[in-house]
Amino acid sequence: MAKKQKDVVCGMDVNESSKFKSEHNKQKYYFCSESCKKEFDSKPKKYAH
Ligand SMILES: [Zn+2]
């Protein structure tokens, strides 16, 4: 069963099987859409905890 992850950009729950993901400080982040991923990639420090 895929674990649920939080899309830190928009706050939605996202499955780990999402194809939109990034890595920052060795932590993986999952996104609901390409636009959320791009937003995170442009300002990772704003969203990474
Ligand atoms: Zn999103």
N, CA, C, O and the ligand as a Tripos MOL2 file, in Angstrom:
@<TRIPOS>MOLECULE
protein
  197   195    50     0     0
PROTEIN
NO_CHARGES

@<TRIPOS>ATOM
      1 N           0.8490   -1.2050    0.0000 N.3       1 MET1
      2 CA          0.0000    0.0000    0.0000 C.3       1 MET1
      3 C           0.8810    1.2500    0.0000 C.2       1 MET1
      4 O           1.8200    1.3550    0.7890 O.2       1 MET1
      5 N           0.5820    2.1630   -0.8590 N.am      2 ALA2
      6 CA          1.3880    3.3850   -0.9480 C.3       2 ALA2
      7 C           1.1040    4.2960    0.2380 C.2       2 ALA2
      8 O          -0.0450    4.4990    0.6290 O.2       2 ALA2
      9 N           2.1690    4.8320    0.7940 N.am      3 LYS3
     10 CA          2.0090    5.7650    1.9050 C.3       3 LYS3
     11 C           1.5680    7.1230    1.3760 C.2       3 LYS3
     12 O           1.9000    7.5210    0.2600 O.2       3 LYS3
     13 N           0.8130    7.8130    2.2110 N.am      4 LYS4
     14 CA          0.3950    9.1620    1.8420 C.3       4 LYS4
     15 C           1.4520   10.1800    2.2570 C.2       4 LYS4
     16 O           2.0210   10.1130    3.3460 O.2       4 LYS4
     17 N           1.6860   11.0980    1.3730 N.am      5 GLN5
     18 CA          2.6100   12.1920    1.6530 C.3       5 GLN5
     19 C           1.8940   13.5030    1.4330 C.2       5 GLN5
     20 O           0.9020   13.5760    0.7080 O.2       5 GLN5
     21 N           2.4080   14.5300    2.0640 N.am      6 LYS6
     22 CA          1.7760   15.8410    1.9150 C.3       6 LYS6
     23 C           2.5020   16.6310    0.8310 C.2       6 LYS6
     24 O           3.7270   16.7520    0.8390 O.2       6 LYS6
     25 N           1.7330   17.1530   -0.0800 N.am      7 ASP7
     26 CA          2.2550   18.1190   -1.0380 C.3       7 ASP7
     27 C           2.4490   19.4190   -0.2640 C.2       7 ASP7
     28 O           1.4770   20.0700    0.1190 O.2       7 ASP7
     29 N           3.7230   19.7990   -0.0320 N.am      8 VAL8
     30 CA          3.9890   20.9500    0.8370 C.3       8 VAL8
     31 C           3.6670   22.2790    0.1620 C.2       8 VAL8
     32 O           3.6290   23.3200    0.8190 O.2       8 VAL8
     33 N           3.4380   22.2440   -1.1380 N.am      9 VAL9
     34 CA          3.1150   23.4900   -1.8410 C.3       9 VAL9
     35 C           1.6390   23.8300   -1.6910 C.2       9 VAL9
     36 O           1.3010   24.9500   -1.3070 O.2       9 VAL9
     37 N           0.7520   22.8810   -1.9880 N.am     10 CYS10
     38 CA         -0.6740   23.1830   -1.9530 C.3      10 CYS10
     39 C          -1.3870   22.5310   -0.7680 C.2      10 CYS10
     40 O          -2.5360   22.8660   -0.4810 O.2      10 CYS10
     41 N          -0.7080   21.5900   -0.0670 N.am     11 GLY11
     42 CA         -1.3070   20.9810    1.1180 C.3      11 GLY11
     43 C          -2.1230   19.7350    0.8670 C.2      11 GLY11
     44 O          -2.6690   19.1590    1.8070 O.2      11 GLY11
     45 N          -2.2180   19.3020   -0.3830 N.am     12 MET12
     46 CA         -2.9740   18.0910   -0.7010 C.3      12 MET12
     47 C          -2.2220   16.8400   -0.2560 C.2      12 MET12
     48 O          -0.9980   16.8530   -0.1250 O.2      12 MET12
     49 N          -2.9730   15.7520   -0.0220 N.am     13 ASP13
     50 CA         -2.3520   14.4530    0.2060 C.3      13 ASP13
     51 C          -1.9880   13.8390   -1.1360 C.2      13 ASP13
     52 O          -2.7760   13.8860   -2.0810 O.2      13 ASP13
     53 N          -0.7860   13.2600   -1.2190 N.am     14 VAL14
     54 CA         -0.2970   12.7010   -2.4720 C.3      14 VAL14
     55 C           0.2360   11.2970   -2.2060 C.2      14 VAL14
     56 O           0.8750   11.0670   -1.1790 O.2      14 VAL14
     57 N          -0.0150   10.3670   -3.1050 N.am     15 ASN15
     58 CA          0.5590    9.0340   -2.9790 C.3      15 ASN15
     59 C           2.0430    9.0510   -3.3150 C.2      15 ASN15
     60 O           2.4990    9.8460   -4.1370 O.2      15 ASN15
     61 N           2.8010    8.1490   -2.6560 N.am     16 GLU16
     62 CA          4.2250    8.0580   -2.9670 C.3      16 GLU16
     63 C           4.4570    7.5800   -4.3860 C.2      16 GLU16
     64 O           5.5750    7.6730   -4.8930 O.2      16 GLU16
     65 N           3.4370    7.0780   -5.0250 N.am     17 SER17
     66 CA          3.5890    6.6410   -6.4080 C.3      17 SER17
     67 C           3.4880    7.8110   -7.3900 C.2      17 SER17
     68 O           3.6120    7.6300   -8.6010 O.2      17 SER17
     69 N           3.2640    9.0030   -6.8550 N.am     18 SER18
     70 CA          3.1910   10.1790   -7.7210 C.3      18 SER18
     71 C           4.4550   10.3150   -8.5500 C.2      18 SER18
     72 O           5.5580   10.0670   -8.0640 O.2      18 SER18
     73 N           4.2860   10.7090   -9.8020 N.am     19 LYS19
     74 CA          5.4810   10.8790  -10.6360 C.3      19 LYS19
     75 C           6.0970   12.2540  -10.4630 C.2      19 LYS19
     76 O           7.1660   12.5330  -11.0070 O.2      19 LYS19
     77 N           5.4280   13.1160   -9.7070 N.am     20 PHE20
     78 CA          5.9830   14.4420   -9.4680 C.3      20 PHE20
     79 C           6.6810   14.4480   -8.1130 C.2      20 PHE20
     80 O           6.0260   14.5040   -7.0720 O.2      20 PHE20
     81 N           7.9920   14.3910   -8.1280 N.am     21 LYS21
     82 CA          8.7100   14.3920   -6.8560 C.3      21 LYS21
     83 C          10.0540   15.0840   -6.9970 C.2      21 LYS21
     84 O          10.6220   15.1850   -8.0840 O.2      21 LYS21
     85 N          10.5450   15.5600   -5.8480 N.am     22 SER22
     86 CA         11.8350   16.2270   -5.7980 C.3      22 SER22
     87 C          12.5670   15.7810   -4.5500 C.2      22 SER22
     88 O          11.9730   15.2320   -3.6220 O.2      22 SER22
     89 N          13.8610   16.0250   -4.5430 N.am     23 GLU23
     90 CA         14.6380   15.7370   -3.3530 C.3      23 GLU23
     91 C          15.3230   17.0160   -2.9070 C.2      23 GLU23
     92 O          15.8730   17.7620   -3.7180 O.2      23 GLU23
     93 N          15.2810   17.2590   -1.5960 N.am     24 HIS24
     94 CA         15.9390   18.4400   -1.0390 C.3      24 HIS24
     95 C          16.5020   18.0550    0.3170 C.2      24 HIS24
     96 O          15.7870   17.5040    1.1530 O.2      24 HIS24
     97 N          17.7860   18.3410    0.5430 N.am     25 ASN25
     98 CA         18.4520   17.9330    1.7910 C.3      25 ASN25
     99 C          18.2040   16.4580    2.1120 C.2      25 ASN25
    100 O          17.8980   16.1040    3.2500 O.2      25 ASN25
    101 N          18.3380   15.6110    1.1040 N.am     26 LYS26
    102 CA         18.1820   14.1590    1.2400 C.3      26 LYS26
    103 C          16.7820   13.7310    1.6580 C.2      26 LYS26
    104 O          16.5820   12.5800    2.0480 O.2      26 LYS26
    105 N          15.8360   14.6130    1.5850 N.am     27 GLN27
    106 CA         14.4530   14.2520    1.8770 C.3      27 GLN27
    107 C          13.6420   14.3230    0.5930 C.2      27 GLN27
    108 O          13.8440   15.2030   -0.2440 O.2      27 GLN27
    109 N          12.7170   13.3710    0.4560 N.am     28 LYS28
    110 CA         11.9040   13.3440   -0.7580 C.3      28 LYS28
    111 C          10.6000   14.0870   -0.5300 C.2      28 LYS28
    112 O           9.9900   14.0080    0.5360 O.2      28 LYS28
    113 N          10.2000   14.7990   -1.5450 N.am     29 TYR29
    114 CA          8.9390   15.5440   -1.5020 C.3      29 TYR29
    115 C           8.0990   15.1400   -2.6960 C.2      29 TYR29
    116 O           8.6080   14.9660   -3.8030 O.2      29 TYR29
    117 N           6.8140   14.9940   -2.4570 N.am     30 TYR30
    118 CA          5.8920   14.5320   -3.5070 C.3      30 TYR30
    119 C           4.8640   15.6200   -3.7870 C.2      30 TYR30
    120 O           4.4550   16.3670   -2.8980 O.2      30 TYR30
    121 N           4.4630   15.6840   -5.0490 N.am     31 PHE31
    122 CA          3.5640   16.7590   -5.4690 C.3      31 PHE31
    123 C           2.4110   16.2110   -6.2910 C.2      31 PHE31
    124 O           2.5030   15.1470   -6.9020 O.2      31 PHE31
    125 N           1.3070   16.9830   -6.2890 N.am     32 CYS32
    126 CA          0.1160   16.5470   -7.0120 C.3      32 CYS32
    127 C           0.2360   16.8420   -8.4960 C.2      32 CYS32
    128 O          -0.4400   16.2130   -9.3110 O.2      32 CYS32
    129 N           1.0890   17.7910   -8.8530 N.am     33 SER33
    130 CA          1.1410   18.2140  -10.2490 C.3      33 SER33
    131 C           2.5180   18.7700  -10.5700 C.2      33 SER33
    132 O           3.3290   19.0340   -9.6820 O.2      33 SER33
    133 N           2.7580   18.9390  -11.8560 N.am     34 GLU34
    134 CA          4.0480   19.4720  -12.2760 C.3      34 GLU34
    135 C           4.2110   20.9160  -11.8230 C.2      34 GLU34
    136 O           5.3240   21.3550  -11.5330 O.2      34 GLU34
    137 N           3.1110   21.6560  -11.7600 N.am     35 SER35
    138 CA          3.2380   23.0650  -11.3640 C.3      35 SER35
    139 C           3.6610   23.1820   -9.9040 C.2      35 SER35
    140 O           4.4340   24.0750   -9.5570 O.2      35 SER35
    141 N           3.1610   22.2830   -9.0370 N.am     36 CYS36
    142 CA          3.5990   22.2940   -7.6390 C.3      36 CYS36
    143 C           5.0660   21.8980   -7.5390 C.2      36 CYS36
    144 O           5.8140   22.4880   -6.7590 O.2      36 CYS36
    145 N           5.4840   20.9140   -8.3120 N.am     37 LYS37
    146 CA          6.8900   20.5060   -8.2970 C.3      37 LYS37
    147 C           7.7900   21.6560   -8.7410 C.2      37 LYS37
    148 O           8.8320   21.9070   -8.1340 O.2      37 LYS37
    149 N           7.3850   22.3490   -9.7950 N.am     38 LYS38
    150 CA          8.1950   23.4650  -10.2880 C.3      38 LYS38
    151 C           8.2650   24.5930   -9.2700 C.2      38 LYS38
    152 O           9.3050   25.2280   -9.0970 O.2      38 LYS38
    153 N           7.1450   24.8330   -8.6020 N.am     39 GLU39
    154 CA          7.1210   25.8640   -7.5670 C.3      39 GLU39
    155 C           8.0950   25.4980   -6.4470 C.2      39 GLU39
    156 O           8.8550   26.3420   -5.9720 O.2      39 GLU39
    157 N           8.0630   24.2300   -6.0290 N.am     40 PHE40
    158 CA          8.9990   23.7750   -4.9940 C.3      40 PHE40
    159 C          10.4460   23.8900   -5.4740 C.2      40 PHE40
    160 O          11.3130   24.3740   -4.7460 O.2      40 PHE40
    161 N          10.6970   23.4470   -6.6910 N.am     41 ASP41
    162 CA         12.0660   23.4670   -7.2220 C.3      41 ASP41
    163 C          12.6170   24.8850   -7.3340 C.2      41 ASP41
    164 O          13.8270   25.0910   -7.2420 O.2      41 ASP41
    165 N          11.7400   25.8570   -7.5320 N.am     42 SER42
    166 CA         12.2260   27.2290   -7.6680 C.3      42 SER42
    167 C          12.4780   27.8700   -6.3100 C.2      42 SER42
    168 O          13.3060   28.7730   -6.1950 O.2      42 SER42
    169 N          11.7630   27.4070   -5.2690 N.am     43 LYS43
    170 CA         11.9530   27.9850   -3.9250 C.3      43 LYS43
    171 C          11.9440   26.8830   -2.8610 C.2      43 LYS43
    172 O          11.0880   26.8990   -1.9760 O.2      43 LYS43
    173 N          12.8630   25.9440   -2.9270 N.am     44 PRO44
    174 CA         12.8170   24.8230   -1.9710 C.3      44 PRO44
    175 C          12.9110   25.2680   -0.5250 C.2      44 PRO44
    176 O          12.3060   24.6450    0.3480 O.2      44 PRO44
    177 N          13.6460   26.3210   -0.2530 N.am     45 LYS45
    178 CA         13.8040   26.7490    1.1530 C.3      45 LYS45
    179 C          12.5190   27.2900    1.7240 C.2      45 LYS45
    180 O          12.3240   27.2680    2.9390 O.2      45 LYS45
    181 N          11.6390   27.7760    0.8740 N.am     46 LYS46
    182 CA         10.3680   28.2970    1.3500 C.3      46 LYS46
    183 C           9.4680   27.1550    1.8410 C.2      46 LYS46
    184 O           8.6790   27.3330    2.7690 O.2      46 LYS46
    185 N           9.5970   25.9630    1.1960 N.am     47 TYR47
    186 CA          8.6530   24.8760    1.4740 C.3      47 TYR47
    187 C           9.2430   23.7410    2.2860 C.2      47 TYR47
    188 O           8.5100   23.0570    3.0000 O.2      47 TYR47
    189 N          10.5470   23.5200    2.1990 N.am     48 ALA48
    190 CA         11.1430   22.3940    2.9310 C.3      48 ALA48
    191 C          11.1650   22.6920    4.4310 C.2      48 ALA48
    192 O          11.4600   23.8100    4.8520 O.2      48 ALA48
    193 N          10.8490   21.6770    5.2170 N.am     49 HIS49
    194 CA         10.8810   21.8810    6.6710 C.3      49 HIS49
    195 C          12.1430   21.2620    7.2460 C.2      49 HIS49
    196 O          12.3640   21.3220    8.4560 O.2      49 HIS49
    197 ZN         -0.0470   20.4100   -5.2570 Zn       50 ZN50
@<TRIPOS>BOND
     1     1     2 1
     2     2     3 1
     3     3     4 2
     4     3     5 am
     5     5     6 1
     6     6     7 1
     7     7     8 2
     8     7     9 am
     9     9    10 1
    10    10    11 1
    11    11    12 2
    12    11    13 am
    13    13    14 1
    14    14    15 1
    15    15    16 2
    16    15    17 am
    17    17    18 1
    18    18    19 1
    19    19    20 2
    20    19    21 am
    21    21    22 1
    22    22    23 1
    23    23    24 2
    24    23    25 am
    25    25    26 1
    26    26    27 1
    27    27    28 2
    28    27    29 am
    29    29    30 1
    30    30    31 1
    31    31    32 2
    32    31    33 am
    33    33    34 1
    34    34    35 1
    35    35    36 2
    36    35    37 am
    37    37    38 1
    38    38    39 1
    39    39    40 2
    40    39    41 am
    41    41    42 1
    42    42    43 1
    43    43    44 2
    44    43    45 am
    45    45    46 1
    46    46    47 1
    47    47    48 2
    48    47    49 am
    49    49    50 1
    50    50    51 1
    51    51    52 2
    52    51    53 am
    53    53    54 1
    54    54    55 1
    55    55    56 2
    56    55    57 am
    57    57    58 1
    58    58    59 1
    59    59    60 2
    60    59    61 am
    61    61    62 1
    62    62    63 1
    63    63    64 2
    64    63    65 am
    65    65    66 1
    66    66    67 1
    67    67    68 2
    68    67    69 am
    69    69    70 1
    70    70    71 1
    71    71    72 2
    72    71    73 am
    73    73    74 1
    74    74    75 1
    75    75    76 2
    76    75    77 am
    77    77    78 1
    78    78    79 1
    79    79    80 2
    80    79    81 am
    81    81    82 1
    82    82    83 1
    83    83    84 2
    84    83    85 am
    85    85    86 1
    86    86    87 1
    87    87    88 2
    88    87    89 am
    89    89    90 1
    90    90    91 1
    91    91    92 2
    92    91    93 am
    93    93    94 1
    94    94    95 1
    95    95    96 2
    96    95    97 am
    97    97    98 1
    98    98    99 1
    99    99   100 2
   100    99   101 am
   101   101   102 1
   102   102   103 1
   103   103   104 2
   104   103   105 am
   105   105   106 1
   106   106   107 1
   107   107   108 2
   108   107   109 am
   109   109   110 1
   110   110   111 1
   111   111   112 2
   112   111   113 am
   113   113   114 1
   114   114   115 1
   115   115   116 2
   116   115   117 am
   117   117   118 1
   118   118   119 1
   119   119   120 2
   120   119   121 am
   121   121   122 1
   122   122   123 1
   123   123   124 2
   124   123   125 am
   125   125   126 1
   126   126   127 1
   127   127   128 2
   128   127   129 am
   129   129   130 1
   130   130   131 1
   131   131   132 2
   132   131   133 am
   133   133   134 1
   134   134   135 1
   135   135   136 2
   136   135   137 am
   137   137   138 1
   138   138   139 1
   139   139   140 2
   140   139   141 am
   141   141   142 1
   142   142   143 1
   143   143   144 2
   144   143   145 am
   145   145   146 1
   146   146   147 1
   147   147   148 2
   148   147   149 am
   149   149   150 1
   150   150   151 1
   151   151   152 2
   152   151   153 am
   153   153   154 1
   154   154   155 1
   155   155   156 2
   156   155   157 am
   157   157   158 1
   158   158   159 1
   159   159   160 2
   160   159   161 am
   161   161   162 1
   162   162   163 1
   163   163   164 2
   164   163   165 am
   165   165   166 1
   166   166   167 1
   167   167   168 2
   168   167   169 am
   169   169   170 1
   170   170   171 1
   171   171   172 2
   172   171   173 am
   173   173   174 1
   174   174   175 1
   175   175   176 2
   176   175   177 am
   177   177   178 1
   178   178   179 1
   179   179   180 2
   180   179   181 am
   181   181   182 1
   182   182   183 1
   183   183   184 2
   184   183   185 am
   185   185   186 1
   186   186   187 1
   187   187   188 2
   188   187   189 am
   189   189   190 1
   190   190   191 1
   191   191   192 2
   192   191   193 am
   193   193   194 1
   194   194   195 1
   195   195   196 2
@<TRIPOS>SUBSTRUCTURE
     1 MET1         2 RESIDUE 1 A MET
     2 ALA2         6 RESIDUE 1 A ALA
     3 LYS3        10 RESIDUE 1 A LYS
     4 LYS4        14 RESIDUE 1 A LYS
     5 GLN5        18 RESIDUE 1 A GLN
     6 LYS6        22 RESIDUE 1 A LYS
     7 ASP7        26 RESIDUE 1 A ASP
     8 VAL8        30 RESIDUE 1 A VAL
     9 VAL9        34 RESIDUE 1 A VAL
    10 CYS10       38 RESIDUE 1 A CYS
    11 GLY11       42 RESIDUE 1 A GLY
    12 MET12       46 RESIDUE 1 A MET
    13 ASP13       50 RESIDUE 1 A ASP
    14 VAL14       54 RESIDUE 1 A VAL
    15 ASN15       58 RESIDUE 1 A ASN
    16 GLU16       62 RESIDUE 1 A GLU
    17 SER17       66 RESIDUE 1 A SER
    18 SER18       70 RESIDUE 1 A SER
    19 LYS19       74 RESIDUE 1 A LYS
    20 PHE20       78 RESIDUE 1 A PHE
    21 LYS21       82 RESIDUE 1 A LYS
    22 SER22       86 RESIDUE 1 A SER
    23 GLU23       90 RESIDUE 1 A GLU
    24 HIS24       94 RESIDUE 1 A HIS
    25 ASN25       98 RESIDUE 1 A ASN
    26 LYS26      102 RESIDUE 1 A LYS
    27 GLN27      106 RESIDUE 1 A GLN
    28 LYS28      110 RESIDUE 1 A LYS
    29 TYR29      114 RESIDUE 1 A TYR
    30 TYR30      118 RESIDUE 1 A TYR
    31 PHE31      122 RESIDUE 1 A PHE
    32 CYS32      126 RESIDUE 1 A CYS
    33 SER33      130 RESIDUE 1 A SER
    34 GLU34      134 RESIDUE 1 A GLU
    35 SER35      138 RESIDUE 1 A SER
    36 CYS36      142 RESIDUE 1 A CYS
    37 LYS37      146 RESIDUE 1 A LYS
    38 LYS38      150 RESIDUE 1 A LYS
    39 GLU39      154 RESIDUE 1 A GLU
    40 PHE40      158 RESIDUE 1 A PHE
    41 ASP41      162 RESIDUE 1 A ASP
    42 SER42      166 RESIDUE 1 A SER
    43 LYS43      170 RESIDUE 1 A LYS
    44 PRO44      174 RESIDUE 1 A PRO
    45 LYS45      178 RESIDUE 1 A LYS
    46 LYS46      182 RESIDUE 1 A LYS
    47 TYR47      186 RESIDUE 1 A TYR
    48 ALA48      190 RESIDUE 1 A ALA
    49 HIS49      194 RESIDUE 1 A HIS
    50 ZN50       197 GROUP 0 **** ****
